[in-house]
Structures are given as structure tokens and as C-alpha cells.
Amino acid sequence: MTDEYQKWEYRVQTIGSLFGTKDELIQATLDEWGEEGWEAVNVFTPENSGKITIVAKRPLTERVRRMRSMPLQR
């Protein structure tokens, strides 16, 4: 049986500071991620933090799958 479902990799990052997150920083982060193939799927503000957390996904490629299966080099 072949796997017919798309597999995804996810990225989560919190940006900003206690004093807030500038729109320019949000835009620059999203632009950079977009260039790398990431699509933001959720953006939220952790309670009372002034920061924002971005959750993004992109299709999981065979190259990334192989890299994840390799033992860590120390």
C-alpha cells in the first residue's frame, strides 16, 4: 500500500520581547520563512508575554526525512 497522504514538517518560534513585537520583525520573519518554503498556519500571543509565537509547516521532503533518520554527529 502506498502512502497517499502529504507529510509535513513543522517549525515553531516565539519572537519579540516583553515590550511587544514590532510589525517589521513579524514581517521580516515571515518573509524569510516564506523564502524557505514555510507557510504560517497559526500566530498567537502567549498570555502576558508581549511576544508572538508563529507555527509554520512545509512539505516534508525525502532529503529532510533522510537527515532526520541519521544519527546525530557529536
C-alpha positions in Angstrom: 0.0 0.0 0.0 1.4 3.4 -0.9 1.3 6.4 1.4 -1.0 8.8 -0.3 -1.1 11.4 2.5 1.2 14.5 2.4 3.7 14.5 5.3 4.7 17.8 6.9 7.5 19.2 9.0 6.7 22.0 11.4 8.5 25.0 12.8 7.6 26.9 16.0 9.3 30.1 17.1 8.5 32.8 19.6 9.7 36.3 18.7 9.6 39.7 20.3 10.1 40.9 23.8 8.1 41.7 27.0 7.6 45.2 25.5 5.9 43.9 22.3 6.7 42.7 18.9 7.2 45.2 16.1 5.3 44.6 12.8 8.6 44.9 10.9 10.1 41.9 12.9 7.0 39.8 12.2 7.1 40.7 8.5 10.8 40.0 8.2 10.4 36.6 9.9 7.5 35.6 7.7 9.3 36.8 4.6 12.4 34.8 5.5 10.4 31.7 6.3 8.4 32.1 3.0 11.7 32.1 1.1 12.5 28.8 2.8 9.1 27.3 1.8 7.4 27.6 5.2 3.7 28.6 5.4 2.4 30.2 8.7 -0.6 28.2 9.9 -1.0 29.9 13.3 0.2 33.0 15.0 -0.7 33.7 18.7 0.4 35.8 21.6 1.3 33.8 24.7 -0.6 35.4 27.6 1.0 38.5 29.2 4.2 38.0 27.2 4.2 40.8 24.6 5.7 38.2 22.2 4.2 36.2 19.4 4.5 32.6 18.6 4.5 31.5 14.9 3.6 28.0 13.9 4.5 27.1 10.3 4.6 24.0 8.1 6.1 22.9 4.8 6.0 19.6 2.9 8.4 17.0 4.3 10.9 16.2 1.6 12.8 12.9 1.1 16.1 14.8 1.8 14.8 16.1 5.2 13.4 12.6 6.0 16.8 11.1 5.4 18.6 13.7 7.5 16.2 13.1 10.4 16.9 9.3 10.3 20.7 9.8 10.6 22.3 9.5 14.0 23.4 12.8 15.5 27.1 13.7 14.8 28.8 14.8 18.0 
